[in-house]
C-alpha cells in the first residue's frame, strides 16, 4: 500500500463526523474539478468516472442527513439534489459549463463545516 493511501485512510479513520463531511466535500470538489479537466481534454471515460464518483459522494452526504434537524436538513437536501442534477447533466451532455459553479458550491459547504469544526 502506498504512503498517500495510508495517510488518507488514517485521516478518515481518525475523523469526527464533521471531519468526515469535510473530507467527502473536499473529495467531491476534487472529482468535479478533475471531471472538468477530463471534459476539456475530451477524455469521456475519465470524465464519466469522476462525475459518477462525485455523484456517489453527494448521494452519501444526502443520505446521512438527519431529518430531525428540520429546515437546515431540508435546505441541505435541496442543495444536494441541485448538485446531483448538475452532475448528472454534465455527465450526460459531457459539458463542463456548470462544473465550476458546482465545485464552488461544494467548497462553500466544506468551508462552512470547517467553521463548525472550530
N, CA, C and O atoms as a GROMACS GRO file, in nm:
protein
  472
    1UNK      N    1   0.085  -0.117   0.000
    1UNK     CA    2   0.000   0.000   0.000
    1UNK      C    3   0.090   0.124   0.000
    1UNK      O    4   0.188   0.130   0.075
    2UNK      N    5   0.057   0.222  -0.084
    2UNK     CA    6   0.144   0.338  -0.090
    2UNK      C    7   0.118   0.434   0.026
    2UNK      O    8   0.014   0.427   0.092
    3UNK      N    9   0.212   0.521   0.050
    3UNK     CA   10   0.209   0.610   0.165
    3UNK      C   11   0.091   0.707   0.159
    3UNK      O   12   0.027   0.734   0.261
    4UNK      N   13   0.061   0.758   0.041
    4UNK     CA   14  -0.050   0.853   0.028
    4UNK      C   15  -0.183   0.787   0.066
    4UNK      O   16  -0.266   0.849   0.133
    5UNK      N   17  -0.203   0.664   0.023
    5UNK     CA   18  -0.326   0.593   0.056
    5UNK      C   19  -0.334   0.566   0.206
    5UNK      O   20  -0.441   0.580   0.266
    6UNK      N   21  -0.222   0.526   0.266
    6UNK     CA   22  -0.220   0.504   0.410
    6UNK      C   23  -0.253   0.632   0.485
    6UNK      O   24  -0.328   0.629   0.583
    7UNK      N   25  -0.199   0.743   0.440
    7UNK     CA   26  -0.225   0.872   0.504
    7UNK      C   27  -0.374   0.907   0.495
    7UNK      O   28  -0.434   0.950   0.594
    8UNK      N   29  -0.431   0.889   0.377
    8UNK     CA   30  -0.573   0.919   0.357
    8UNK      C   31  -0.660   0.830   0.445
    8UNK      O   32  -0.758   0.877   0.504
    9UNK      N   33  -0.626   0.702   0.455
    9UNK     CA   34  -0.702   0.612   0.540
    9UNK      C   35  -0.696   0.655   0.686
    9UNK      O   36  -0.797   0.649   0.756
   10UNK      N   37  -0.580   0.698   0.731
   10UNK     CA   38  -0.566   0.743   0.869
   10UNK      C   39  -0.650   0.868   0.895
   10UNK      O   40  -0.708   0.884   1.002
   11UNK      N   41  -0.656   0.957   0.795
   11UNK     CA   42  -0.740   1.077   0.808
   11UNK      C   43  -0.886   1.037   0.827
   11UNK      O   44  -0.955   1.089   0.915
   12UNK      N   45  -0.932   0.944   0.745
   12UNK     CA   46  -1.072   0.902   0.751
   12UNK      C   47  -1.100   0.831   0.882
   12UNK      O   48  -1.199   0.862   0.948
   13UNK      N   49  -1.016   0.736   0.920
   13UNK     CA   50  -1.040   0.658   1.041
   13UNK      C   51  -1.037   0.745   1.166
   13UNK      O   52  -1.108   0.716   1.263
   14UNK      N   53  -0.958   0.850   1.165
   14UNK     CA   54  -0.946   0.935   1.283
   14UNK      C   55  -1.038   1.056   1.282
   14UNK      O   56  -1.034   1.137   1.375
   15UNK      N   57  -1.120   1.070   1.181
   15UNK     CA   58  -1.202   1.190   1.168
   15UNK      C   59  -1.330   1.181   1.250
   15UNK      O   60  -1.386   1.073   1.270
   16UNK      N   61  -1.374   1.296   1.295
   16UNK     CA   62  -1.504   1.306   1.361
   16UNK      C   63  -1.612   1.304   1.253
   16UNK      O   64  -1.582   1.300   1.134
   17UNK      N   65  -1.738   1.308   1.295
   17UNK     CA   66  -1.848   1.315   1.199
   17UNK      C   67  -1.836   1.436   1.108
   17UNK      O   68  -1.851   1.426   0.986
   18UNK      N   69  -1.809   1.552   1.168
   18UNK     CA   70  -1.792   1.674   1.089
   18UNK      C   71  -1.668   1.661   1.000
   18UNK      O   72  -1.668   1.705   0.885
   19UNK      N   73  -1.563   1.602   1.054
   19UNK     CA   74  -1.442   1.582   0.975
   19UNK      C   75  -1.466   1.496   0.852
   19UNK      O   76  -1.412   1.523   0.745
   20UNK      N   77  -1.548   1.392   0.868
   20UNK     CA   78  -1.582   1.307   0.753
   20UNK      C   79  -1.660   1.384   0.648
   20UNK      O   80  -1.639   1.366   0.528
   21UNK      N   81  -1.751   1.468   0.693
   21UNK     CA   82  -1.828   1.550   0.597
   21UNK      C   83  -1.733   1.639   0.518
   21UNK      O   84  -1.746   1.652   0.396
   22UNK      N   85  -1.638   1.700   0.586
   22UNK     CA   86  -1.540   1.788   0.518
   22UNK      C   87  -1.457   1.708   0.418
   22UNK      O   88  -1.436   1.752   0.306
   23UNK      N   89  -1.412   1.590   0.459
   23UNK     CA   90  -1.333   1.505   0.369
   23UNK      C   91  -1.414   1.471   0.244
   23UNK      O   92  -1.363   1.478   0.133
   24UNK      N   93  -1.541   1.434   0.263
   24UNK     CA   94  -1.626   1.400   0.149
   24UNK      C   95  -1.650   1.519   0.058
   24UNK      O   96  -1.643   1.506  -0.064
   25UNK      N   97  -1.678   1.634   0.116
   25UNK     CA   98  -1.700   1.754   0.033
   25UNK      C   99  -1.574   1.791  -0.044
   25UNK      O  100  -1.582   1.826  -0.162
   26UNK      N  101  -1.458   1.782   0.020
   26UNK     CA  102  -1.333   1.812  -0.049
   26UNK      C  103  -1.307   1.714  -0.163
   26UNK      O  104  -1.266   1.754  -0.271
   27UNK      N  105  -1.333   1.586  -0.138
   27UNK     CA  106  -1.313   1.485  -0.242
   27UNK      C  107  -1.415   1.504  -0.355
   27UNK      O  108  -1.381   1.488  -0.472
   28UNK      N  109  -1.537   1.538  -0.320
   28UNK     CA  110  -1.637   1.566  -0.424
   28UNK      C  111  -1.594   1.681  -0.512
   28UNK      O  112  -1.604   1.674  -0.635
   29UNK      N  113  -1.546   1.787  -0.450
   29UNK     CA  114  -1.497   1.903  -0.526
   29UNK      C  115  -1.379   1.864  -0.615
   29UNK      O  116  -1.372   1.903  -0.732
   30UNK      N  117  -1.288   1.786  -0.560
   30UNK     CA  118  -1.171   1.741  -0.637
   30UNK      C  119  -1.215   1.661  -0.759
   30UNK      O  120  -1.160   1.677  -0.868
   31UNK      N  121  -1.314   1.575  -0.740
   31UNK     CA  122  -1.366   1.494  -0.851
   31UNK      C  123  -1.434   1.580  -0.957
   31UNK      O  124  -1.419   1.556  -1.077
   32UNK      N  125  -1.509   1.680  -0.913
   32UNK     CA  126  -1.576   1.769  -1.009
   32UNK      C  127  -1.472   1.844  -1.092
   32UNK      O  128  -1.486   1.857  -1.213
   33UNK      N  129  -1.368   1.892  -1.026
   33UNK     CA  130  -1.263   1.965  -1.099
   33UNK      C  131  -1.188   1.872  -1.194
   33UNK      O  132  -1.151   1.913  -1.304
   34UNK      N  133  -1.164   1.748  -1.153
   34UNK     CA  134  -1.098   1.650  -1.239
   34UNK      C  135  -1.186   1.618  -1.359
   34UNK      O  136  -1.136   1.601  -1.471
   35UNK      N  137  -1.317   1.609  -1.337
   35UNK     CA  138  -1.410   1.584  -1.448
   35UNK      C  139  -1.408   1.700  -1.547
   35UNK      O  140  -1.412   1.678  -1.668
   36UNK      N  141  -1.401   1.821  -1.495
   36UNK     CA  142  -1.394   1.938  -1.583
   36UNK      C  143  -1.270   1.931  -1.672
   36UNK      O  144  -1.279   1.954  -1.793
   37UNK      N  145  -1.157   1.899  -1.614
   37UNK     CA  146  -1.034   1.887  -1.693
   37UNK      C  147  -1.045   1.774  -1.795
   37UNK      O  148  -1.000   1.789  -1.909
   38UNK      N  149  -1.105   1.661  -1.755
   38UNK     CA  150  -1.121   1.548  -1.846
   38UNK      C  151  -1.211   1.585  -1.964
   38UNK      O  152  -1.183   1.547  -2.078
   39UNK      N  153  -1.319   1.657  -1.937
   39UNK     CA  154  -1.408   1.700  -2.045
   39UNK      C  155  -1.334   1.793  -2.140
   39UNK      O  156  -1.348   1.782  -2.262
   40UNK      N  157  -1.256   1.884  -2.085
   40UNK     CA  158  -1.181   1.978  -2.169
   40UNK      C  159  -1.082   1.906  -2.260
   40UNK      O  160  -1.058   1.951  -2.372
   41UNK      N  161  -1.027   1.796  -2.214
   41UNK     CA  162  -0.932   1.722  -2.300
   41UNK      C  163  -1.001   1.609  -2.375
   41UNK      O  164  -0.935   1.527  -2.440
   42UNK      N  165  -1.134   1.605  -2.366
   42UNK     CA  166  -1.219   1.509  -2.438
   42UNK      C  167  -1.194   1.363  -2.398
   42UNK      O  168  -1.204   1.272  -2.480
   43UNK      N  169  -1.160   1.344  -2.271
   43UNK     CA  170  -1.144   1.210  -2.216
   43UNK      C  171  -1.278   1.171  -2.152
   43UNK      O  172  -1.299   1.190  -2.033
   44UNK      N  173  -1.365   1.117  -2.235
   44UNK     CA  174  -1.502   1.087  -2.194
   44UNK      C  175  -1.506   0.987  -2.078
   44UNK      O  176  -1.584   1.004  -1.984
   45UNK      N  177  -1.426   0.884  -2.085
   45UNK     CA  178  -1.426   0.781  -1.980
   45UNK      C  179  -1.384   0.838  -1.845
   45UNK      O  180  -1.450   0.813  -1.744
   46UNK      N  181  -1.276   0.914  -1.843
   46UNK     CA  182  -1.230   0.973  -1.717
   46UNK      C  183  -1.334   1.071  -1.662
   46UNK      O  184  -1.359   1.073  -1.542
   47UNK      N  185  -1.393   1.151  -1.750
   47UNK     CA  186  -1.496   1.246  -1.706
   47UNK      C  187  -1.612   1.170  -1.642
   47UNK      O  188  -1.661   1.208  -1.536
   48UNK      N  189  -1.656   1.065  -1.708
   48UNK     CA  190  -1.766   0.984  -1.655
   48UNK      C  191  -1.732   0.928  -1.517
   48UNK      O  192  -1.813   0.938  -1.424
   49UNK      N  193  -1.614   0.872  -1.502
   49UNK     CA  194  -1.574   0.812  -1.374
   49UNK      C  195  -1.569   0.916  -1.263
   49UNK      O  196  -1.616   0.890  -1.152
   50UNK      N  197  -1.514   1.032  -1.292
   50UNK     CA  198  -1.506   1.138  -1.190
   50UNK      C  199  -1.646   1.189  -1.154
   50UNK      O  200  -1.675   1.213  -1.036
   51UNK      N  201  -1.731   1.207  -1.252
   51UNK     CA  202  -1.865   1.258  -1.226
   51UNK      C  203  -1.950   1.157  -1.147
   51UNK      O  204  -2.024   1.195  -1.057
   52UNK      N  205  -1.938   1.030  -1.181
   52UNK     CA  206  -2.013   0.928  -1.107
   52UNK      C  207  -1.964   0.922  -0.963
   52UNK      O  208  -2.045   0.910  -0.870
   53UNK      N  209  -1.835   0.931  -0.943
   53UNK     CA  210  -1.781   0.929  -0.806
   53UNK      C  211  -1.828   1.052  -0.728
   53UNK      O  212  -1.865   1.040  -0.611
   54UNK      N  213  -1.828   1.167  -0.792
   54UNK     CA  214  -1.878   1.288  -0.726
   54UNK      C  215  -2.026   1.272  -0.689
   54UNK      O  216  -2.068   1.311  -0.581
   55UNK      N  217  -2.104   1.214  -0.781
   55UNK     CA  218  -2.246   1.188  -0.752
   55UNK      C  219  -2.260   1.095  -0.632
   55UNK      O  220  -2.341   1.120  -0.543
   56UNK      N  221  -2.182   0.988  -0.630
   56UNK     CA  222  -2.187   0.894  -0.518
   56UNK      C  223  -2.160   0.965  -0.385
   56UNK      O  224  -2.228   0.940  -0.285
   57UNK      N  225  -2.063   1.052  -0.385
   57UNK     CA  226  -2.028   1.126  -0.264
   57UNK      C  227  -2.144   1.213  -0.218
   57UNK      O  228  -2.178   1.214  -0.100
   58UNK      N  229  -2.204   1.287  -0.311
   58UNK     CA  230  -2.314   1.375  -0.273
   58UNK      C  231  -2.436   1.294  -0.231
   58UNK      O  232  -2.508   1.334  -0.139
   59UNK      N  233  -2.460   1.180  -0.296
   59UNK     CA  234  -2.569   1.092  -0.253
   59UNK      C  235  -2.545   1.044  -0.109
   59UNK      O  236  -2.639   1.039  -0.029
   60UNK      N  237  -2.421   1.011  -0.075
   60UNK     CA  238  -2.389   0.968   0.062
   60UNK      C  239  -2.415   1.080   0.161
   60UNK      O  240  -2.473   1.058   0.268
   61UNK      N  241  -2.372   1.201   0.126
   61UNK     CA  242  -2.397   1.316   0.214
   61UNK      C  243  -2.546   1.339   0.232
   61UNK      O  244  -2.593   1.367   0.342
   62UNK      N  245  -2.619   1.327   0.123
   62UNK     CA  246  -2.765   1.346   0.127
   62UNK      C  247  -2.830   1.239   0.215
   62UNK      O  248  -2.919   1.269   0.294
   63UNK      N  249  -2.785   1.116   0.201
   63UNK     CA  250  -2.841   1.007   0.278
   63UNK      C  251  -2.810   1.015   0.426
   63UNK      O  252  -2.881   0.957   0.508
   64UNK      N  253  -2.704   1.087   0.461
   64UNK     CA  254  -2.665   1.099   0.602
   64UNK      C  255  -2.737   1.213   0.674
   64UNK      O  256  -2.720   1.232   0.795
   65UNK      N  257  -2.818   1.288   0.601
   65UNK     CA  258  -2.889   1.399   0.665
   65UNK      C  259  -2.986   1.348   0.771
   65UNK      O  260  -3.051   1.245   0.754
   66UNK      N  261  -2.994   1.421   0.879
   66UNK     CA  262  -3.086   1.388   0.987
   66UNK      C  263  -3.214   1.469   0.966
   66UNK      O  264  -3.213   1.590   0.986
   67UNK      N  265  -3.324   1.404   0.928
   67UNK     CA  266  -3.447   1.478   0.903
   67UNK      C  267  -3.499   1.552   1.027
   67UNK      O  268  -3.575   1.647   1.015
   68UNK      N  269  -3.457   1.507   1.145
   68UNK     CA  270  -3.498   1.575   1.268
   68UNK      C  271  -3.433   1.712   1.283
   68UNK      O  272  -3.472   1.791   1.370
   69UNK      N  273  -3.334   1.742   1.198
   69UNK     CA  274  -3.267   1.873   1.205
   69UNK      C  275  -3.354   1.983   1.144
   69UNK      O  276  -3.318   2.100   1.149
   70UNK      N  277  -3.466   1.945   1.087
   70UNK     CA  278  -3.564   2.043   1.039
   70UNK      C  279  -3.523   2.116   0.912
   70UNK      O  280  -3.480   2.055   0.814
   71UNK      N  281  -3.538   2.246   0.916
   71UNK     CA  282  -3.520   2.328   0.797
   71UNK      C  283  -3.377   2.320   0.742
   71UNK      O  284  -3.357   2.322   0.621
   72UNK      N  285  -3.280   2.312   0.830
   72UNK     CA  286  -3.141   2.303   0.784
   72UNK      C  287  -3.121   2.177   0.701
   72UNK      O  288  -3.062   2.182   0.593
   73UNK      N  289  -3.171   2.065   0.750
   73UNK     CA  290  -3.157   1.938   0.676
   73UNK      C  291  -3.232   1.946   0.543
   73UNK      O  292  -3.182   1.898   0.442
   74UNK      N  293  -3.349   2.006   0.544
   74UNK     CA  294  -3.426   2.018   0.419
   74UNK      C  295  -3.354   2.108   0.319
   74UNK      O  296  -3.351   2.078   0.200
   75UNK      N  297  -3.297   2.216   0.366
   75UNK     CA  298  -3.221   2.305   0.276
   75UNK      C  299  -3.100   2.234   0.218
   75UNK      O  300  -3.070   2.248   0.099
   76UNK      N  301  -3.029   2.159   0.302
   76UNK     CA  302  -2.914   2.083   0.253
   76UNK      C  303  -2.958   1.977   0.152
   76UNK      O  304  -2.892   1.956   0.051
   77UNK      N  305  -3.070   1.910   0.180
   77UNK     CA  306  -3.120   1.809   0.087
   77UNK      C  307  -3.147   1.872  -0.049
   77UNK      O  308  -3.110   1.816  -0.152
   78UNK      N  309  -3.212   1.988  -0.050
   78UNK     CA  310  -3.240   2.056  -0.177
   78UNK      C  311  -3.112   2.097  -0.248
   78UNK      O  312  -3.102   2.087  -0.370
   79UNK      N  313  -3.014   2.144  -0.172
   79UNK     CA  314  -2.886   2.182  -0.231
   79UNK      C  315  -2.815   2.059  -0.289
   79UNK      O  316  -2.762   2.065  -0.400
   80UNK      N  317  -2.814   1.950  -0.214
   80UNK     CA  318  -2.753   1.826  -0.265
   80UNK      C  319  -2.825   1.778  -0.391
   80UNK      O  320  -2.761   1.733  -0.486
   81UNK      N  321  -2.958   1.786  -0.392
   81UNK     CA  322  -3.034   1.747  -0.511
   81UNK      C  323  -2.995   1.832  -0.632
   81UNK      O  324  -2.982   1.780  -0.743
   82UNK      N  325  -2.978   1.961  -0.610
   82UNK     CA  326  -2.937   2.051  -0.717
   82UNK      C  327  -2.799   2.012  -0.771
   82UNK      O  328  -2.778   2.008  -0.892
   83UNK      N  329  -2.707   1.984  -0.680
   83UNK     CA  330  -2.571   1.946  -0.721
   83UNK      C  331  -2.574   1.814  -0.797
   83UNK      O  332  -2.510   1.801  -0.901
   84UNK      N  333  -2.648   1.717  -0.746
   84UNK     CA  334  -2.659   1.588  -0.814
   84UNK      C  335  -2.716   1.606  -0.955
   84UNK      O  336  -2.664   1.548  -1.051
   85UNK      N  337  -2.822   1.684  -0.968
   85UNK     CA  338  -2.881   1.708  -1.100
   85UNK      C  339  -2.780   1.772  -1.194
   85UNK      O  340  -2.773   1.736  -1.312
   86UNK      N  341  -2.701   1.865  -1.144
   86UNK     CA  342  -2.598   1.928  -1.227
   86UNK      C  343  -2.490   1.831  -1.270
   86UNK      O  344  -2.442   1.837  -1.382
   87UNK      N  345  -2.451   1.741  -1.179
   87UNK     CA  346  -2.350   1.640  -1.213
   87UNK      C  347  -2.402   1.542  -1.317
   87UNK      O  348  -2.330   1.504  -1.409
   88UNK      N  349  -2.528   1.502  -1.302
   88UNK     CA  350  -2.588   1.410  -1.400
   88UNK      C  351  -2.596   1.478  -1.536
   88UNK      O  352  -2.562   1.417  -1.638
   89UNK      N  353  -2.640   1.602  -1.538
   89UNK     CA  354  -2.649   1.676  -1.666
   89UNK      C  355  -2.512   1.688  -1.731
   89UNK      O  356  -2.498   1.666  -1.851
   90UNK      N  357  -2.411   1.722  -1.651
   90UNK     CA  358  -2.275   1.734  -1.706
   90UNK      C  359  -2.228   1.602  -1.763
   90UNK      O  360  -2.161   1.599  -1.866
   91UNK      N  361  -2.263   1.493  -1.699
   91UNK     CA  362  -2.220   1.361  -1.745
   91UNK      C  363  -2.293   1.322  -1.874
   91UNK      O  364  -2.231   1.271  -1.967
   92UNK      N  365  -2.421   1.346  -1.878
   92UNK     CA  366  -2.498   1.311  -1.998
   92UNK      C  367  -2.453   1.393  -2.118
   92UNK      O  368  -2.434   1.340  -2.228
   93UNK      N  369  -2.438   1.522  -2.097
   93UNK     CA  370  -2.401   1.613  -2.206
   93UNK      C  371  -2.250   1.623  -2.228
   93UNK      O  372  -2.205   1.679  -2.328
   94UNK      N  373  -2.174   1.568  -2.136
   94UNK     CA  374  -2.028   1.584  -2.135
   94UNK      C  375  -1.994   1.732  -2.152
   94UNK      O  376  -1.913   1.772  -2.237
   95UNK      N  377  -2.059   1.812  -2.067
   95UNK     CA  378  -2.043   1.957  -2.068
   95UNK      C  379  -1.985   2.002  -1.935
   95UNK      O  380  -2.035   1.964  -1.829
   96UNK      N  381  -1.882   2.081  -1.940
   96UNK     CA  382  -1.818   2.132  -1.819
   96UNK      C  383  -1.874   2.268  -1.778
   96UNK      O  384  -1.826   2.329  -1.682
   97UNK      N  385  -1.974   2.315  -1.847
   97UNK     CA  386  -2.026   2.451  -1.826
   97UNK      C  387  -2.062   2.481  -1.680
   97UNK      O  388  -2.024   2.586  -1.629
   98UNK      N  389  -2.134   2.392  -1.614
   98UNK     CA  390  -2.179   2.417  -1.477
   98UNK      C  391  -2.084   2.363  -1.370
   98UNK      O  392  -2.105   2.387  -1.251
   99UNK      N  393  -1.982   2.292  -1.410
   99UNK     CA  394  -1.895   2.228  -1.312
   99UNK      C  395  -1.822   2.325  -1.220
   99UNK      O  396  -1.810   2.298  -1.100
  100UNK      N  397  -1.771   2.439  -1.271
  100UNK     CA  398  -1.706   2.532  -1.177
  100UNK      C  399  -1.801   2.581  -1.067
  100UNK      O  400  -1.761   2.595  -0.952
  101UNK      N  401  -1.926   2.607  -1.103
  101UNK     CA  402  -2.024   2.651  -1.005
  101UNK      C  403  -2.050   2.540  -0.902
  101UNK      O  404  -2.060   2.567  -0.782
  102UNK      N  405  -2.061   2.416  -0.948
  102UNK     CA  406  -2.086   2.304  -0.857
  102UNK      C  407  -1.966   2.282  -0.765
  102UNK      O  408  -1.984   2.254  -0.646
  103UNK      N  409  -1.846   2.294  -0.819
  103UNK     CA  410  -1.726   2.280  -0.736
  103UNK      C  411  -1.722   2.390  -0.630
  103UNK      O  412  -1.685   2.365  -0.516
  104UNK      N  413  -1.761   2.511  -0.668
  104UNK     CA  414  -1.764   2.622  -0.573
  104UNK      C  415  -1.868   2.598  -0.464
  104UNK      O  416  -1.845   2.631  -0.347
  105UNK      N  417  -1.982   2.542  -0.500
  105UNK     CA  418  -2.084   2.511  -0.400
  105UNK      C  419  -2.032   2.410  -0.299
  105UNK      O  420  -2.054   2.424  -0.179
  106UNK      N  421  -1.963   2.308  -0.346
  106UNK     CA  422  -1.905   2.208  -0.257
  106UNK      C  423  -1.800   2.271  -0.166
  106UNK      O  424  -1.791   2.237  -0.048
  107UNK      N  425  -1.720   2.361  -0.221
  107UNK     CA  426  -1.618   2.430  -0.141
  107UNK      C  427  -1.683   2.519  -0.036
  107UNK      O  428  -1.635   2.526   0.077
  108UNK      N  429  -1.791   2.587  -0.071
  108UNK     CA  430  -1.862   2.672   0.025
  108UNK      C  431  -1.918   2.588   0.140
  108UNK      O  432  -1.909   2.627   0.256
  109UNK      N  433  -1.974   2.473   0.106
  109UNK     CA  434  -2.024   2.383   0.210
  109UNK      C  435  -1.911   2.335   0.300
  109UNK      O  436  -1.924   2.334   0.422
  110UNK      N  437  -1.800   2.295   0.240
  110UNK     CA  438  -1.685   2.247   0.318
  110UNK      C  439  -1.633   2.358   0.409
  110UNK      O  440  -1.598   2.333   0.524
  111UNK      N  441  -1.629   2.479   0.358
  111UNK     CA  442  -1.582   2.593   0.437
  111UNK      C  443  -1.675   2.615   0.557
  111UNK      O  444  -1.628   2.642   0.668
  112UNK      N  445  -1.804   2.604   0.534
  112UNK     CA  446  -1.899   2.618   0.644
  112UNK      C  447  -1.879   2.512   0.750
  112UNK      O  448  -1.884   2.541   0.870
  113UNK      N  449  -1.858   2.389   0.707
  113UNK     CA  450  -1.835   2.280   0.802
  113UNK      C  451  -1.701   2.297   0.875
  113UNK      O  452  -1.687   2.258   0.991
  114UNK      N  453  -1.603   2.356   0.806
  114UNK     CA  454  -1.474   2.383   0.875
  114UNK      C  455  -1.497   2.481   0.990
  114UNK      O  456  -1.438   2.467   1.097
  115UNK      N  457  -1.583   2.579   0.968
  115UNK     CA  458  -1.616   2.674   1.073
  115UNK      C  459  -1.686   2.604   1.189
  115UNK      O  460  -1.657   2.633   1.305
  116UNK      N  461  -1.777   2.512   1.158
  116UNK     CA  462  -1.846   2.437   1.262
  116UNK      C  463  -1.745   2.356   1.344
  116UNK      O  464  -1.757   2.346   1.466
  117UNK      N  465  -1.647   2.300   1.276
  117UNK     CA  466  -1.547   2.214   1.343
  117UNK      C  467  -1.461   2.294   1.442
  117UNK      O  468  -1.406   2.237   1.536
  118UNK      N  469  -1.448   2.423   1.420
  118UNK     CA  470  -1.366   2.505   1.510
  118UNK      C  471  -1.443   2.526   1.635
  118UNK      O  472  -1.394   2.592   1.727
   0.00000   0.00000   0.00000
